[in-house]
Amino acid sequence: MEINEQVEFIIDRIKKVRRARKISQLQLSIRADISQSFLASLESGKKQPSVLTIIKIAQALGVNPGDLFPRPVHDNEDVREEIKDEIKRLLEKL
C-alpha cells in the first residue's frame, strides 16, 4: 500500500469511527484539542495529520491509535498458515 493510500485509509477510519459514534466534527475537534476547520480539512483530504494529531484524535474517539492504521498485508492467519506449512516440511524431513 502506497503512503498516500495509507494516509487516505487513516483519514477514512477517523471519519467512520467518528460517524459510528455519532460525534460531530466540532465535538471531536474540542475533545482532540484541534481546530474544527483543521479537522474538516483533514476529513476532506486537504490536510494530512501528524502523528501527534492522530494520537489526539484516537484518544478523543476512545480508540487505540493503531486501530486507525491499515493492517499489515500478512495478518495472523497468513502467518499461522506459513508456520504450519514450515512445520509440516520439517516433520517430513524426519
Protein Blocks (a to p, Z undefined) as FASTA:
>chain_A
ZZklmmmmmmmmmmmmmmmnopafklmmmmnopafklmmmmmnopaccdfklmmmmmmmn
opafklmpccdfbdfklmmmmmmmmmmmmmmmZZ
